[in-house]
Amino acid sequence: MNQTARVMTGEERILAACQHQPADATPIWFMRQAGRCLAGYRALRERYDIFTIAKTPELCAQVTLMPVNELGVDAAVMFADIMLPIEAMGVALSIEPDLGPVIHAPIRTRADVEKLQLLNPDEATPFVMDAIRLLRQELAGRAALVGFSGAPFTLACYLVEGRPSRDFALARAMMFREPELWHLLMDTLTEMVVRYLGAQAKAGAQVLQVFDSWVGTLAPATYERFVLPYSRRVFDEMHALGVPTIHFGTVTSSLLELMAEAGGDVISVDWRTPLDQAWERVGYDRGIQGNLDPATVLGSTETMREAAQDVLKKAGGRPGHIFNLGHGVLPETNPAMLAELVTMVHESTAR
């Protein structure tokens, strides 16, 4: 780096990338960085369940700050769960260890959809907004605060299926067998997501990531008909608020152009598509996030560095790249490897 150049904060790097502006180095953070592999988080989990941590602002802030303090990442992602606003809609659910969200009474009928409550997020999930305000004070500009929500489609999959699934066949069947019911459900969930993300932005979230984790199960024509209009509304509404957005999905190689059409200032891609090809497909007017295979961090330092350098090479030094894993941090990951990766990305891209 030019010794006379000003060193940017993590917050500044992330926001610059979201706006496709140059930064002093490539910003980096990791999905699922707040927990899983960190000893401090594991110690808390011996005392509290996930929902208790997420619903207690002080505990949420403590976990959210851990990777900023220990790894040096440029973004703090809220420790929360995409099912929090779903629970606030009156849905009985639980988070089962080694399985994930389980809906006690899955959505099957129009009456089920009509029972879903659309509440003010400040009243329905006040703990999320309180945690955001607390974190903005604690971060004081060191890192950007990333809020998030599940996308309408991914939330619908859980509600219809009742639990995680390999193919979400029940949800996909509803689209074709009962399209009116599907659209009613998606309309309802989209309104909730817009309200929830808008409240996070008002509370102080600086970037909003929309997780469409299961959208890769869909064919392009199915996505275009049953999902794209709803995702587009979410991103249009957040754009109107002036808050940068990241559009996340996995196994989405066949959907990248459509996801870019749906919206997002930054499109997040997994490791299955080379970063340079993905960026060309979504368009250089968008930023791109990714896309190191999480498993490479389980290997040797040399192997990890080579893989990370390949990602950076494919990014080509263009403004708008946020370095991340293609998906979440694996539980077996050594935090020292993540810290090493942060240092390497910053040092090798310093300008």
Secondary structure, DSSP 8 states (H G I E B T S, - for coil): --TTS----HHHHHHHHHTT---SS--B--TT-SSSS-HHHHHHHTTS-HHHHHHSHHHHHHHHHHHHHHH--SEEE----TTHHHHHTT--EEEETTTEEEESS---SHHHHHT-----HHHHSHHHHHHHHHHHHHHTTSSEEEEEEE-HHHHHHHHHHSS--SS-HHHHHHHHH-HHHHHHHHHHHHHHHHHHHHHHHHHT-SEEEEEETTGGGS-HHHHHHHTHHHHHHHHHHHHHHT--EEEEESS-GGGHHHHHHH--SEEE--TTS-HHHHHHHH-TTSEEEEEE-GGGGGS-HHHHHHHHHHHHHHHTT-TTEEEEESS---TT--HHHHHHHHHHHHHHT--
